[in-house]
Amino acid sequence: MLAQRMNQRILSEPKKGSLTKSLIVRAALEIASKSGLEGLTIGNIADTVTMSKSGVFAHFGSREELQVAVIREYYQQFEELVFKPALSKPKGLPRLRHMINTWLKISVGDETSSCFFIAGAVEYDDRPGMVRDELVWSVENWRSALLRAIKEAITAGHLKRSVNSETLLFQLYSTVLGAHHDSRFLQNPKSLVLAKKLIKDIFTNNQADQ
């Protein structure tokens, strides 16, 4: 009986620790969405989750490790919101449109948080280290997914064969980046409408004759 209780305790403690760590990461993500990754401190996270600083620190060896965990959590949520739903769309232009429009909506739309892929680049563009490395990995994965969707749209005959996939990626990515900047920094209420129109024009100008 005693051995059974000990085994149950051993099994439950890692589970409890994992749940606590997940709670900390999600609370940190909420803070970072408003104050940036540099706005994260062990102190403000401890206050948010009503834990001691040492309790928070026990789950993460350093502030940088916590920031990396937050980026990974954001990437996972981004995949669920943007990338995975796009996979249900037909390959080619329908999938590409969905990826870009959903990314634009969650980055610039009302009641949304700042996109880490864009805001994080501003915070860490010239700051080497593990946090920047994780951000770069996330951004490159997303850009690779977009580039693959562009090439599939060309292969499917939805886009002109003369389209340069790297150039189109730059145009689309820059449009979302610009909308994010104008909407959040300049608080331009027209930025989302302007970006949608520009993206529509980009696709129209590069669409293959049917």
PyMOL commands that set and color helices and strands:
alter all, ss='L'
color gray80, all
select helices_A, chain A and resi 2-35+37-39+42-48+53-57+63-86+93-108+116-124+130-155+165-184+191-206
alter helices_A, ss='H'
color red, helices_A
deselect
rebuild
show_as cartoon
